[in-house]
Amino acid sequence: MNFSIEITMKTDLSELPKVKDVYITMLPGNDYRQVANKASELVKSGFNPVPHFPARSIKNKAELKDYVSRCKDGGVKQALIIGGSAQPIGDFHCSLQLLETKLFEGWKIGIAGHPDGSPDISDQDLEKAMIDKKPYADYIVTQWLLDYNPIAKFISKQTLPVHVGITGPLKISSLLKFANIVGAKNSINFLKSNVTKAVDLLKPKDPNEMIEKLKGSTENFHIYTFGGLKETNKWLTENNYA
C-alpha cells in the first residue's frame, strides 16, 4: 500500500514519517512563495512534494505562473489542484480554470474528490466539475471520511485512480469537530451513531478498519493528521506502513 501525508507551513520537516509523497496545504493567507520554498526543502530532503494550488486563493494568471515557476525551479513534479476557500481573492473561482491555463503540463496532477459532498457546492455541480476536470488529471484525492460506504460507491464510479483520504489516529471528539468544519455530513452521522458511551469520545480512533475494507479497491491512502503528526508516525510504524 502507498501512503501520502498532508502538512502545513508550520510542520517541522524533521518529524515527517518515511513516506515519499508529502502534500503541502496552502491555507487562506499563506504566501505561495513560502509554499514553493517549503516544496524545495522537501525535494532536498528526499521527499516528493505535492503543493496545493487553491484556485480561489490565487490572484491572477501572472501570480499562478510565478507560483508554478518557483515550484519547477525547486524540483516539483506533482501538484494537487483544488478550489480552496469559499471566496475568491482574484480572477479564479474554480480549479478547472487553473487546469485550463496548461501551465502544469508535464506534471502529475491530482484533483479533489468529494464522496461526502461539499457544503459549498451542490452534488450535481460537483459531478459536473469532476467530469470537466478528469481530462487534465492523473488521479483523485478524496476528502477524509470515516464511513466506508460513500467512499466505496465513489471509487466504483471513477475512471481515474483514487487516493482515499483518511485521518491519522485522533480522539472521536476531535474527529467530530473537524467533520463539522469541513461539512462531512455522512462522517458526522457515522460517528454519532457509533458512539455509545461518553468515554468513547476520549479514545483515539485509527483508520485500520477503513483501510482493511478498501484495500481491494485502492492501494493509495492520503493521511490528514490535523496536527497529530506524532501519533500518525507511531501508527505508521506499528503497522509496518513506514
Buried (B, 14 or more C-beta within 10 A) or exposed (E): EEBBBBBBBEBEEEEBBEBEBBBBBBBEEBEBEEBBBBBBBBBEEEBBBBBBBBBBBBEEBEBBEBBBEBBBEBEBEBBBBBBBBEEBBBBBEBBBBBBEEEBBEEBBBBBBBBBBBBEBBEEEEBEEBBEBBBEBBEBBBBBBBBBBEBBBEBBEEBEBBBBBBBBBBBBBBBBBEBBEEBBBBBBBEBBEEEBEEEEBBEEBBBBEEBBEEBEEBBEBBBBBBBBBBEBBBBBBEEBEBB
